[in-house]
Amino acid sequence: MNPCISVIVPVYKVEKYIYDCINSILAQTFRDFELILVDDGSPDTCGAICDEYAARDARVRVIHKKNGGVSSARNAGLDQAAGDYVAFIDSDDSAEPDYLKDLLEAAGDDRMFVISDYQPFREDGLEEKVFPAPFTANLDSGSTEDFRKLMFGFILFPPYCKLYRRDIIEANHIRFDTEMRTAEDFDFNMRYVAHVRKIRYIASVQYRYRVGYKAYVPSNGGVLGHSEIKSVHTMARGMVSLAKRMGCYEELEDEICIWAARKHYFNRLHMLFAENPEIGYGERHSLYRKLIADDNYRNLHRRGIGMTADTTTKKIGKYCDFFPVWWLFFEGNRRRK
C-alpha cells in the first residue's frame, strides 16, 4: 500500500545538521509517509548516515547519485516517490511534530494548494518574522491583497512549507529546472499553480529554516551567469502571468514594475559587475545583452526604474541605460574603494 505523503530531502554536505533533520521527520505525529533521502554525491559521511536510518526504519529510502545540484536531487526523489502527496524539506532544516499533519488537514479538495510558514533561526536563537493572517486565494478571481501576500511576501517562492498533489506533478510532467540555481523553486511552483484553483495559507509555523547556511554565490565565477539571467526572466513572466490570471494586473502593474527594477535589475547589475579579473568587458557585455533580451522583463524593469527612489543608479537607468555607462560607473566605484 502506497504511503500518503512522500517527504523528499536532498542531502549534500550537511553531516552537522542531518541528524536533526531526519529525527524531526521521523518524529512527526502523522506517520503515514515515506522519507526519501537523496544523497547527491555528498563527499562527507551523509550517505552512510542516510543508510543507517534506512536500516532502522522501513519508511526511509535512500537514493545515492552523482552530484548534480539540489534540483537534480529533488527530481530524483520525485522519480521514485509513491505517495499521494509530496512535501520537501531541506537537509539543514527541521520540522516540528505537526508539520505534515497541519498541511494534510488543510488540503481539502484536489485543486487546493496548501502552504504553511517557517520560523527562521540561527544557532543563537529565533529570528523575528511577521506572519500574515490565514487566507485562501482564488486564483481565477483573486484580490490584489492576496497577490501581494503570495508574491511580494514570498509565500509562493520556496518548495518547503507546501503540500503538492503528486498526480498533478506527474500528469503535467513538472520537474525542477536543473539549469537554474536560483528561483528554480519559484519556477516549479508556478508551473504547479497553473493546475490548481485555490491556494490556502494556514496559520501553522512548524518548519524551522536555518538562516545563513544556504549562502548563494552566482554561477559564473561569482559573476552573473546564465542561471541568474534565466531565473529573473522566469520570475518576471510568472509574476505577470499570475497577476493576469487573478484579474489584478492593471491595478498592480506599477508595483510589479518597481519590483522588477529594484529587486532584480539593479541586483543583477551588481552581480554582472562583481569582481573577477578573468571575466572582461566583452563577456560582461554579452551577458548584459542576454539580461535585457527578454521583452517582458526589459519592459517591466525600464518602467520600474522611473518610479524608484532618486539615486545615481536610477538616473543612469532612466537616462543612459547602456552597458558602457554601467561599466564606467561600476569600474569607477571599484577603483575608489
C-alpha positions as CSV (number, residue, x, y, z in Angstrom):
1,M,0.0,0.0,0.0
2,N,1.4,3.4,-1.0
3,P,2.1,6.0,1.6
4,C,0.0,9.1,1.9
5,I,2.9,11.6,1.7
6,S,6.4,11.3,0.1
7,V,8.8,13.5,2.0
8,I,11.8,14.3,-0.2
9,V,15.1,15.6,1.3
10,P,18.1,16.5,-0.9
11,V,21.3,15.8,1.0
12,Y,24.7,17.3,0.4
13,K,27.5,18.2,2.8
14,V,25.2,18.6,5.9
15,E,26.6,16.0,8.3
16,K,26.5,18.6,11.1
17,Y,22.7,19.0,10.7
18,I,21.4,15.8,9.0
19,Y,20.6,14.0,12.3
20,D,18.3,16.8,13.5
21,C,16.6,17.0,10.1
22,I,15.9,13.2,9.8
23,N,15.0,12.8,13.5
24,S,12.5,15.6,13.3
25,I,10.8,14.0,10.3
26,L,10.6,10.5,11.8
27,A,9.0,12.1,14.9
28,Q,6.1,13.5,13.0
29,T,2.6,12.9,14.6
30,F,1.3,12.0,11.2
31,R,3.1,8.7,10.4
32,D,1.8,7.5,7.0
33,F,4.7,8.8,4.9
34,E,7.8,7.6,3.2
35,L,11.1,9.6,3.7
36,I,13.2,9.7,0.5
37,L,16.8,10.8,1.3
38,V,18.6,11.8,-1.9
39,D,22.4,11.6,-1.3
40,D,23.5,14.0,-4.1
41,G,27.1,12.6,-4.2
42,S,27.9,14.2,-0.8
43,P,31.7,13.8,-0.1
44,D,31.2,13.6,3.7
45,T,29.5,10.9,5.8
46,C,26.0,11.9,4.8
47,G,25.4,8.9,2.5
48,A,26.4,6.5,5.3
49,I,24.2,8.3,7.8
50,C,21.2,8.0,5.5
51,D,21.8,4.3,5.0
52,E,21.9,3.8,8.8
53,Y,18.4,5.3,9.1
54,A,17.1,3.2,6.2
55,A,18.3,0.1,8.0
56,R,16.4,1.1,11.2
57,D,13.1,2.4,9.8
58,A,11.2,0.9,6.9
59,R,9.7,4.3,6.0
60,V,13.2,5.5,4.9
61,R,14.5,5.1,1.4
62,V,17.9,6.3,0.2
63,I,18.9,7.3,-3.3
64,H,22.7,7.6,-4.0
65,K,23.5,9.6,-7.1
66,K,26.3,11.6,-8.7
67,N,26.3,15.2,-7.6
68,G,24.0,17.3,-9.8
69,G,22.7,20.0,-7.6
70,V,19.6,20.5,-5.5
71,S,17.2,20.5,-8.4
72,S,18.6,17.2,-9.7
73,A,18.3,15.7,-6.3
74,R,14.7,16.8,-5.8
75,N,13.9,15.4,-9.3
76,A,15.5,12.1,-8.4
77,G,13.2,11.9,-5.3
78,L,10.1,12.8,-7.4
79,D,11.0,10.0,-9.9
80,Q,10.9,7.5,-7.0
81,A,8.0,8.9,-5.0
82,A,5.0,6.8,-4.3
83,G,2.8,9.0,-2.1
84,D,-0.4,10.7,-2.9
85,Y,1.2,13.9,-1.8
86,V,4.8,15.3,-1.9
87,A,6.5,17.5,0.7
88,F,10.0,18.9,0.5
89,I,12.4,19.6,3.5
90,D,15.9,20.9,3.2
91,S,18.5,18.8,5.0
92,D,19.9,21.7,7.1
93,D,16.4,22.5,8.3
94,S,14.0,20.6,10.6
95,A,10.2,20.2,11.2
96,E,8.2,20.4,14.3
97,P,6.0,17.4,15.1
98,D,2.7,18.6,13.4
99,Y,4.3,19.8,10.2
100,L,2.8,17.1,8.0
101,K,-0.4,16.8,9.9
102,D,-1.2,20.5,9.6
103,L,-0.6,20.6,5.9
104,L,-2.7,17.5,5.2
105,E,-5.6,18.5,7.4
106,A,-6.0,21.7,5.3
107,A,-5.7,20.0,1.9
108,G,-9.4,20.0,1.2
109,D,-10.3,19.3,-2.5
110,D,-7.9,18.1,-5.1
111,R,-7.2,21.5,-6.6
112,M,-6.2,23.2,-3.3
113,F,-2.6,24.1,-2.8
114,V,-1.8,24.3,0.9
115,I,1.0,26.4,2.2
116,S,2.2,26.9,5.8
117,D,5.1,29.1,7.0
118,Y,8.6,28.8,8.5
119,Q,10.4,30.1,11.5
120,P,13.9,31.4,10.6
121,F,16.6,30.6,13.2
122,R,20.3,30.9,13.9
123,E,22.5,29.0,16.3
124,D,21.9,31.6,18.9
125,G,18.1,31.7,18.7
126,L,15.0,32.5,16.6
127,E,14.9,35.4,14.1
128,E,12.0,37.8,14.1
129,K,9.4,37.2,11.4
130,V,5.9,38.6,10.8
131,F,3.3,36.1,9.8
132,P,0.2,37.1,7.8
133,A,-3.3,36.0,8.8
134,P,-4.6,32.8,7.2
135,F,-6.3,33.3,3.8
136,T,-7.5,31.4,0.8
137,A,-6.7,32.9,-2.6
138,N,-9.0,32.0,-5.6
139,L,-6.5,32.1,-8.5
140,D,-9.2,32.8,-11.1
141,S,-10.8,35.7,-9.3
142,G,-8.3,36.7,-6.6
143,S,-7.7,40.0,-4.8
144,T,-4.8,42.4,-5.1
145,E,-4.0,41.8,-1.4
146,D,-3.9,38.1,-1.9
147,F,-1.5,38.6,-4.8
148,R,0.8,40.9,-2.8
149,K,1.0,38.3,0.0
150,L,1.7,35.4,-2.3
151,M,4.3,37.3,-4.4
152,F,5.8,40.2,-2.6
153,G,5.5,38.3,0.7
154,F,7.4,35.4,-0.9
155,I,4.9,32.8,0.1
156,L,5.0,31.2,-3.3
157,F,8.8,31.0,-3.6
158,P,10.3,28.2,-1.6
159,P,9.5,24.5,-2.1
160,Y,9.2,23.7,1.7
161,C,6.1,24.5,3.7
162,K,3.9,23.2,0.9
163,L,1.9,20.1,0.1
164,Y,1.8,19.1,-3.5
165,R,-0.5,16.5,-5.1
166,R,1.7,14.0,-6.9
167,D,-0.9,13.2,-9.5
168,I,-0.8,16.9,-10.7
169,I,3.0,16.8,-10.8
170,E,3.1,13.6,-12.8
171,A,0.2,14.4,-15.2
172,N,1.9,17.7,-16.1
173,H,5.5,16.4,-16.1
174,I,6.6,19.0,-13.6
175,R,10.2,18.9,-12.5
176,F,12.8,21.3,-11.2
177,D,14.8,23.1,-13.9
178,T,18.4,21.9,-13.4
179,E,19.8,24.9,-15.3
180,M,18.6,27.3,-12.6
181,R,20.5,27.7,-9.4
182,T,18.1,30.4,-8.1
183,A,14.4,30.7,-8.4
184,E,14.2,27.1,-9.5
185,D,11.7,26.6,-6.7
186,F,9.5,29.5,-7.8
187,D,9.6,28.2,-11.4
188,F,8.5,24.7,-10.1
189,N,5.7,26.3,-8.0
190,M,4.4,28.5,-10.8
191,R,4.1,25.5,-13.2
192,Y,2.3,23.6,-10.4
193,V,0.0,26.5,-9.6
194,A,-1.2,26.6,-13.2
195,H,-3.1,23.4,-12.4
196,V,-4.7,24.4,-9.1
197,R,-7.7,26.6,-8.4
198,K,-7.0,27.9,-4.9
199,I,-4.1,28.5,-2.6
200,R,-4.7,28.1,1.2
201,Y,-2.2,29.7,3.5
202,I,-2.6,28.3,7.0
203,A,-1.6,29.5,10.5
204,S,1.0,26.8,11.0
205,V,4.6,27.6,11.7
206,Q,6.1,24.1,12.0
207,Y,9.1,24.4,9.8
208,R,12.5,25.6,11.1
209,Y,14.6,27.4,8.5
210,R,18.3,27.7,9.2
211,V,19.5,31.2,8.3
212,G,22.9,31.8,6.7
213,Y,23.8,28.3,5.7
214,K,22.4,28.5,2.2
215,A,24.6,31.4,1.1
216,Y,24.2,32.0,-2.7
217,V,27.2,32.6,-5.0
218,P,26.4,33.5,-8.7
219,S,27.1,30.6,-11.0
220,N,29.7,32.3,-13.3
221,G,32.7,32.5,-11.0
222,G,30.8,34.8,-8.7
223,V,29.6,36.9,-11.6
224,L,26.1,37.0,-13.2
225,G,25.6,33.9,-15.4
226,H,23.0,32.1,-17.5
227,S,21.3,30.7,-14.4
228,E,20.7,34.1,-12.8
229,I,19.6,35.6,-16.1
230,K,17.1,32.8,-16.7
231,S,15.8,33.0,-13.2
232,V,15.0,36.7,-13.4
233,H,13.2,36.3,-16.7
234,T,11.2,33.3,-15.2
235,M,10.2,35.3,-12.2
236,A,9.0,38.3,-14.3
237,R,6.9,36.0,-16.5
238,G,5.5,34.1,-13.6
239,M,4.5,37.2,-11.7
240,V,2.8,38.8,-14.7
241,S,1.0,35.6,-15.6
242,L,-0.4,35.1,-12.1
243,A,-1.5,38.7,-11.8
244,K,-3.4,38.5,-15.1
245,R,-5.0,35.2,-14.1
246,M,-6.1,36.7,-10.8
247,G,-7.5,39.7,-12.7
248,C,-5.4,42.3,-10.9
249,Y,-2.5,43.0,-13.3
250,E,-3.7,46.5,-14.3
251,E,-4.0,47.6,-10.7
252,L,-0.7,46.1,-9.7
253,E,1.3,46.9,-12.8
254,D,3.3,49.7,-11.3
255,E,4.2,47.7,-8.2
256,I,5.3,44.8,-10.4
257,C,7.5,47.1,-12.5
258,I,9.1,48.6,-9.4
259,W,9.8,45.1,-8.1
260,A,11.4,44.2,-11.4
261,A,13.7,47.2,-11.2
262,R,14.5,47.4,-7.6
263,K,14.7,43.8,-6.6
264,H,16.1,42.3,-9.7
265,Y,17.5,44.6,-12.4
266,F,19.8,46.5,-10.0
267,N,20.6,43.3,-8.2
268,R,21.6,41.6,-11.4
269,L,23.8,44.6,-12.4
270,H,25.7,44.2,-9.1
271,M,26.2,40.5,-10.0
272,L,27.2,41.4,-13.5
273,F,30.0,43.7,-12.3
274,A,31.2,41.6,-9.3
275,E,34.9,41.4,-9.1
276,N,36.5,38.7,-11.2
277,P,39.6,39.6,-13.2
278,E,39.1,36.6,-15.6
279,I,35.8,38.0,-16.9
280,G,36.4,41.1,-19.0
281,Y,34.4,43.7,-20.8
282,G,33.4,41.6,-23.8
283,E,32.0,38.7,-21.8
284,R,30.2,41.0,-19.4
285,H,28.7,43.0,-22.3
286,S,27.4,39.7,-23.8
287,L,25.8,38.8,-20.5
288,Y,24.2,42.2,-20.3
289,R,22.6,41.8,-23.7
290,K,21.2,38.4,-22.6
291,L,19.8,40.0,-19.4
292,I,17.8,42.6,-21.3
293,A,16.9,40.3,-24.3
294,D,13.6,39.2,-22.8
295,D,11.0,41.7,-23.9
296,N,8.7,41.2,-20.9
297,Y,11.4,41.7,-18.4
298,R,13.0,44.6,-20.2
299,N,9.7,46.5,-20.4
300,L,8.9,45.9,-16.7
301,H,12.3,47.0,-15.3
302,R,12.6,50.0,-17.5
303,R,9.1,51.3,-16.5
304,G,10.0,50.5,-12.9
305,I,13.2,52.5,-12.9
306,G,11.3,55.7,-13.5
307,M,9.3,55.0,-10.3
308,T,12.1,54.1,-7.9
309,A,13.9,56.4,-5.5
310,D,16.1,59.1,-7.0
311,T,19.6,57.6,-6.8
312,T,22.6,57.6,-9.0
313,T,21.8,54.1,-10.4
314,K,18.2,55.2,-11.1
315,K,19.4,58.3,-13.0
316,I,21.7,56.1,-15.1
317,G,19.0,53.6,-15.6
318,K,16.5,56.3,-16.6
319,Y,18.6,58.4,-18.9
320,C,21.5,56.3,-20.2
321,D,20.7,52.6,-19.6
322,F,23.6,51.3,-21.7
323,F,26.3,48.8,-20.9
324,P,29.3,51.2,-21.5
325,V,27.8,53.6,-19.0
326,W,27.3,50.9,-16.4
327,W,30.8,49.6,-16.9
328,L,32.3,53.1,-16.3
329,F,30.1,53.5,-13.2
330,F,30.9,50.2,-11.5
331,E,34.6,50.3,-12.5
332,G,34.8,53.9,-11.1
333,N,33.3,52.7,-7.8
334,R,35.7,49.8,-7.6
335,R,38.7,52.0,-8.1
336,R,37.6,54.4,-5.5
337,K,37.4,51.7,-2.8
